[in-house]
Every structure is written in structure tokens, then in C-alpha cells.
Amino acid sequence: MKKIKNRILKFAINKAKRSKLIQSLFEAPINITSLEKFGEFSDRYGNNFDLFNGLRSKLRPGWERILERKESQLPEDPHIYQKKANEGRITVEKIIPIINTFTSGIDNKTVLEIGCHSGAALYSLAEKGAKEVVGSEFSGYKIDSVGEERKIDEVNEELKEYRNRVSSFFKKSNNVRFVDDDICNSNLPSNYFDIICSWDVLEHLSNPETAFQNISRIIKPGGIVIQEYNPFFSLNGGHSLCTLDFLWGHVRLNEYDFVRYINEIRPNETEPAKSFYLEGLNRMTISDLKIYSKQAGLKIESIFKFTKEQHLRMLSNNILKQCQTVYPKLNAIDLVTPRIIIVHKKL
């Protein structure tokens, strides 16, 4: 019975994917006119922007959670840790085909995850057959990027316990270890790792140019680096704190106007939003990415650009020009690509 249900479900999903109506819904741009206008904002160049209620939630669903401040970041519900473990397995399942495509697989490999946080992906990589799995995390970033007032030791102890709870949902964790390391100023050993990976980290590095140089130093010759990230310049690239109430607002405003916007429109978010804007997100374009890779001696095996047609439909010449006034090096492709996977190899 279960097999029959799965077949029916699979058939329905495949049919939906072929439906032009379903496809058009997924590719439809956000209908700005359907949203309530609540105000206006003018930048120093004389550009006027209409502000819309609900747009921020469409661009970054669940953004409100970032403003929740709790004494402890450790959830009591054990199902949350199980969910995190499942997410780690799903993440690794997506990356395994890339590993198998560009190298001989993960068996007996030494793997580094940059920005590992809960360690869920690390434990999953260990289950997949990696010989040694190392997770790095820069605790100082967590403090600086959102203006946290807690001490680093407190953050580290909490994170350690979080990882212990997540590890209980995996069969293998004895070959997993964690280090506090900033990849922009890394102390990890040279020519040590066969595979380096990261998810949603590259856009947060304070100095991606030096990060690539360090990655090149610590990866073995012939080793591969796989990094997936959400670029700053994309429609939702402002993340929860810096996504504004008009399309590409975080890119169309320069630093002066962004800070003024936060002070005037979102005074309750002033400090964390400014910290995240100034300390939490870099401004690396796709062209910068290619330059930094070449300078570091990393060959780009492939760049998978997950562009969005609905984002392209929302773009205009006026928006592009405003963005390029602030960031002259960006291209339209930077604005309509919310996800990128880049695969490097050290020759």
C-alpha cells in the first residue's frame, strides 16, 4: 500500500512540474501593487522609493525570528535537534553528487566544513565514510555581526552542548572534531584537507580575498572546495536584518542612506541591523569571485548559478542603474542570482 501511495504521489508531483500553470506560478514576480504602501524614502541622490507592507516577509520569510533575544539559545524541545540532524543529512545528500563528479568520492577523505555551527553536516559526512571530519566556526563573528553582548566563552559552551545534542541522532561521531578558526586569518595546517565545503558562509566572510588564499593553502593539491552561498546583491541577499521594504533596497542605498533608513523606518532594529550590514555581509560580486579564485591559485571547476526568472522580471533599467551607482562593478546577473555553488580545485 505504501509503495502504491508513493507512486501516486510521485506521478502527481511529476505532472505538476510539467504543468505550465504551476510553472508560471513559481516564476511569477511579486505583485507590488497588491501590497499596501506605508511610506516613502528618499536617498541622497534624489531617488524616491515607495515602501510596502509585507514585502520583507515575501523576500525573507521568518525574518522576525532574528530579533528574538533569549538568555539561552538552546531549545528544550528534542525534536528541534532531530530536525537539525535531518537537515544536515539532506544538505550532505545534495553535495555528494558534486563530490563524486569532481573527485573520487568521500571514502577515507579528510574533510573540513567552514562555518559548521551545529555540526549536523559534519556528522552526516562522517556517516558517509569520511576518514576525518573537522568543523571550524569563528565565534567572534557571532558576536560582532549582530551586536551581541554575550561573552565568547558563553557562546562556545552553548554551541558545544547544542552539538552534543545533535550528535545523538547520528551513528558515527568519533572522528568529528571542532575548532575555533577564522578562515580569513586561519591557523589550520597547510595541505591537510582533501575536501573543503561550506554552506551560507561565503557571503559573510569579512575578507573573502584572504579567505580564498587560506583555503588554497590548507587544501591538498588535487583537493576540491565546494561552497554554496546567498550573495549580498541578490534580491534576498540582505538576509533577515538588511532586507528592506522595497526591491533590492539594501543594494540601491549606499551606507549613509542605509543607516538613515534603519534609523528612520526601523528604529527598533537600529543596532543589530547596522552591525550586520557593516560587519556581517561582504560585497563580493561574481566577477570578484573569479578574480579572488585566480589570485589564490584555485581553479574554478564550475560555477552553478541558480538564477531566478521571477527576479529578472522584477528588475528594471532604473533599478540596475541605481545599484551600479552604489556598486559600479556589479552586473545584472548578480542581482538575479540568489544561490551560487562554486567548485574549486587546487592544482
Helices and strands as residue ranges (DSSP letters): H 2-18, H 20-27, G 32-34, E 37-42, E 48-52, H 55-59, G 63-67, H 78-102, E 110-114, H 120-127, E 132-137, H 139-145, H 152-167, E 176-180, G 183-185, E 193-199, G 202-204, H 208-218, E 219-229, H 239-242, H 249-252, H 255-265, G 267-269, H 270-275, I 276-280, H 286-296, E 298-306, H 309-314, H 317-326, H 332-335, E 339-346
